[in-house]
Amino acid sequence: MGGLISAPLSGAGTCLGGCFGSCLATGCCKLAGSGTVNSVRASRFVLIWLQIFTAALAFLLSETAERWLPWTCSKLDLVGLGDLGVCECRTAEGQCWSDQLIYRTEASGTVVFLGLLLMSLSGCAEGAARAYSVAKFMAVACIIFITLFLPNQVWAGFGSAATALSAIFLVAQSILLIDFGYTWNETWYANALEARRREIGAKGYRLWVGAMLLSSAALVLGAIIGSIYLFCMFKDASSRAVNASAMILSISLAVVSITDWCEHGALLTSAVIMA
């Protein structure tokens, strides 16, 4: 009697598991194939959001790593794999769990961007920029999962290399920020001039200019608050020297940018760079 009852239940469980598994796989494939964009601007924003997603995921995983990774590694002890990959942090000191999750997440994002760059250089720039937007985000998560099983030394090396090479990346990012700042300033100032041309009282002009000044003030204030926060968080002399030098230099350049001596300077653009 027990066999008669358990056999159909077991068969039903196997059938349902297979169905849900195939449905899940099909759904993931369909999801990965979606997200095609039709403009250059949209494709740029996809890449920007991919960077934001990777950074946010790195922060989330690093902050929660000690809550779930040690438990997972303890379960791997049952099959003799308790020291596999990131589980080596169980015998390490310091912020090993947090650091390793940051390294792995940022390395995964780097792999995705390098893959897109390789596709662009291979003549697939159109597909790399505009097709399979969702797959790019899913690829970061999948690569992170794979990296959990690889030795910590690999990702510690990546962290050291990334620290040195990030200066080059920041230069490229600064170019994009400068372009964004000038575009923002020119767009809003053009709107202000258009409002003054249409209206006699120039109320719209004053509103646009006021919005530019308020946005600039908010960005400058945010930059100062961020600098103070970093100054308090990183107390060694070298970090504080770099932080203070950057803040003084950015304030000095912002002041110069709004004088008549700097022909192409703009307060809003300078505020964007400061922030």
C-alpha positions in Angstrom: 0.0 0.0 0.0 2.9 2.4 0.9 4.4 1.7 -2.5 1.2 2.3 -4.3 0.9 5.7 -2.6 4.5 6.8 -2.8 5.1 5.8 -6.4 2.6 8.2 -8.0 3.7 11.0 -5.6 7.4 10.4 -6.6 6.5 10.4 -10.3 4.4 13.6 -9.9 7.3 15.2 -8.1 9.8 14.2 -10.8 7.4 15.4 -13.5 6.8 18.8 -11.8 10.5 19.3 -11.1 11.3 18.6 -14.7 8.5 20.9 -15.9 9.5 23.8 -13.6 13.2 23.3 -14.5 12.5 23.4 -18.2 10.2 26.4 -17.8 12.8 28.2 -15.7 15.5 27.5 -18.3 13.3 28.7 -21.1 12.3 31.8 -19.2 15.9 32.6 -18.5 16.9 32.2 -22.2 14.0 34.4 -23.2 14.9 37.0 -20.6 18.6 37.0 -21.7 17.6 37.6 -25.3 15.5 40.7 -24.5 16.5 44.3 -24.1 17.4 45.5 -27.6 17.8 49.3 -27.8 17.4 51.4 -30.9 19.5 54.5 -30.2 23.1 55.4 -29.4 21.9 57.3 -26.3 20.0 54.3 -25.0 23.0 52.0 -25.5 25.2 54.4 -23.6 22.8 54.5 -20.7 22.7 50.7 -20.7 26.5 50.6 -20.2 26.2 53.3 -17.5 23.5 51.3 -15.6 25.7 48.2 -16.0 28.5 49.9 -14.1 26.0 51.1 -11.5 24.6 47.6 -11.2 28.0 46.1 -10.8 29.1 48.6 -8.1 25.8 48.2 -6.2 26.1 44.4 -6.4 29.7 44.6 -5.1 28.6 46.7 -2.2 25.6 44.4 -1.3 27.6 41.2 -1.5 30.6 42.6 0.4 28.3 43.8 3.2 26.4 40.5 3.5 29.2 38.1 2.8 29.9 37.1 6.4 26.2 36.2 6.9 25.9 33.5 4.2 29.3 32.5 2.9 30.7 30.9 6.2 27.4 28.8 6.4 27.7 27.7 2.8 31.4 26.8 3.3 30.5 24.7 6.4 28.1 22.7 4.3 30.8 22.1 1.7 32.8 20.5 4.5 30.4 17.6 4.2 31.8 16.7 0.8 35.4 17.7 1.5 35.3 21.0 -0.3 35.2 23.4 2.7 38.4 25.2 1.5 37.4 25.6 -2.1 37.6 29.1 -3.7 36.4 31.9 -1.5 36.0 29.5 1.5 39.8 30.0 2.0 38.7 33.1 3.9 37.7 31.0 6.9 41.4 30.7 7.9 42.3 34.3 6.9 42.3 37.4 9.0 40.9 40.9 8.4 38.1 41.6 5.9 38.8 38.7 3.6 35.1 37.9 2.9 34.3 41.5 2.0 37.4 42.1 0.0 37.1 38.9 -2.0 33.4 39.6 -2.9 34.3 43.1 -4.1 37.2 41.7 -6.2 35.1 39.0 -7.8 32.2 41.3 -8.6 34.3 44.0 -10.1 36.3 41.4 -12.0 33.1 40.0 -13.4 32.0 43.4 -14.6 35.4 43.9 -16.1 35.1 40.6 -18.0 31.8 41.7 -19.4 33.1 45.0 -20.6 36.2 43.5 -22.1 34.0 41.0 -23.9 31.9 43.9 -25.3 35.1 45.7 -26.4 36.4 42.5 -28.1 33.1 42.2 -30.0 33.3 45.8 -31.1 36.8 45.4 -32.4 35.7 42.2 -34.2 33.1 44.0 -36.2 30.2 43.3 -34.0 29.9 46.8 -32.5 26.2 47.1 -33.4 25.3 43.9 -31.6 27.5 44.6 -28.6 26.1 48.0 -28.1 22.4 47.5 -28.8 21.4 43.8 -28.5 20.8 41.6 -25.4 20.9 44.3 -22.8 19.5 42.0 -20.1 22.0 39.3 -20.9 24.8 41.8 -20.0 23.5 42.1 -16.5 22.8 38.4 -16.1 26.4 37.7 -17.3 27.8 39.6 -14.4 25.8 37.6 -11.9 26.7 34.3 -13.6 30.5 35.1 -13.7 30.4 36.1 -10.0 29.0 32.6 -9.2 31.7 30.9 -11.2 34.5 33.0 -9.5 33.4 31.8 -6.1 35.1 28.5 -6.8 38.4 29.9 -8.0 41.4 30.6 -5.6 41.5 33.9 -3.7 45.0 34.6 -4.9 43.7 35.2 -8.4 41.3 37.9 -7.3 43.8 39.5 -4.8 46.1 39.9 -7.8 43.2 41.5 -9.8 42.6 43.9 -6.9 46.2 45.0 -6.9 46.3 45.4 -10.7 43.0 47.3 -10.7 44.2 49.7 -8.0 47.1 50.7 -10.3 45.2 50.8 -13.6 42.2 52.6 -12.2 44.0 55.9 -12.8 43.7 55.3 -16.5 40.0 54.4 -16.2 39.3 57.5 -14.1 40.8 59.7 -16.9 38.4 58.1 -19.4 35.5 58.5 -17.0 36.5 62.2 -16.5 36.1 62.8 -20.2 32.6 61.4 -20.1 31.8 63.5 -17.0 33.1 66.7 -18.7 31.0 66.0 -21.8 27.9 65.4 -19.6 28.6 68.5 -17.6 28.9 70.7 -20.7 25.8 69.1 -22.3 23.8 69.7 -19.2 24.9 73.3 -18.8 24.4 74.1 -22.5 21.0 72.5 -22.6 19.6 74.4 -19.6 21.2 77.7 -20.6 19.7 77.3 -24.1 16.3 76.7 -22.5 16.8 79.9 -20.4 17.6 82.0 -23.5 14.6 80.5 -25.3 12.4 81.3 -22.3 13.7 84.9 -22.3 13.1 85.2 -26.0 9.5 84.0 -25.7 8.5 85.9 -22.5 8.5 89.6 -21.8 9.0 89.4 -18.1 11.8 86.8 -18.4 10.3 84.8 -15.6 11.2 81.5 -17.3 14.8 82.7 -17.8 15.2 83.4 -14.1 13.7 79.9 -13.3 16.2 78.1 -15.6 19.2 80.1 -14.2 18.0 79.5 -10.7 17.7 75.8 -11.4 21.3 75.8 -12.7 22.5 77.7 -9.6 20.7 75.4 -7.2 22.0 72.2 -9.0 25.5 73.6 -8.8 25.2 74.4 -5.1 23.8 70.9 -4.4 26.7 69.2 -6.3 29.3 71.4 -4.6 27.8 70.8 -1.2 27.7 67.0 -1.9 31.3 67.1 -2.9 32.3 68.9 0.3 30.3 66.5 2.5 31.8 63.5 0.6 35.3 64.9 1.1 34.7 65.4 4.9 33.3 61.8 5.1 36.4 60.4 3.4 38.6 62.5 5.6 37.1 61.1 8.7 36.9 57.5 7.5 40.5 57.2 6.2 42.7 58.6 8.9 46.2 57.7 7.6 48.3 60.7 6.5 48.6 59.7 2.8 44.8 59.3 2.3 44.1 62.6 4.1 46.7 64.4 2.0 45.3 63.1 -1.2 41.7 63.9 -0.1 42.6 67.4 1.0 44.7 68.1 -2.1 41.9 66.9 -4.4 39.3 69.1 -2.6 41.5 72.2 -2.6 42.4 71.8 -6.3 38.8 71.2 -7.4 37.6 74.3 -5.5 40.4 76.4 -7.0 39.6 75.2 -10.5 35.9 75.8 -10.0 36.6 79.4 -9.0 38.8 79.9 -12.0 36.2 78.4 -14.3 33.6 81.1 -13.5 36.0 84.0 -14.2 36.3 85.9 -17.5 39.8 84.5 -17.8 38.5 81.0 -18.5 36.7 81.4 -21.8 34.8 78.1 -21.8 34.3 77.6 -18.1 30.9 77.0 -16.5 29.8 76.7 -12.9 27.5 73.7 -13.5 30.1 71.8 -15.4 32.7 72.5 -12.7 30.3 71.4 -10.0 29.7 68.1 -11.8 33.4 67.4 -11.9 33.8 68.3 -8.2 31.0 65.9 -7.2 
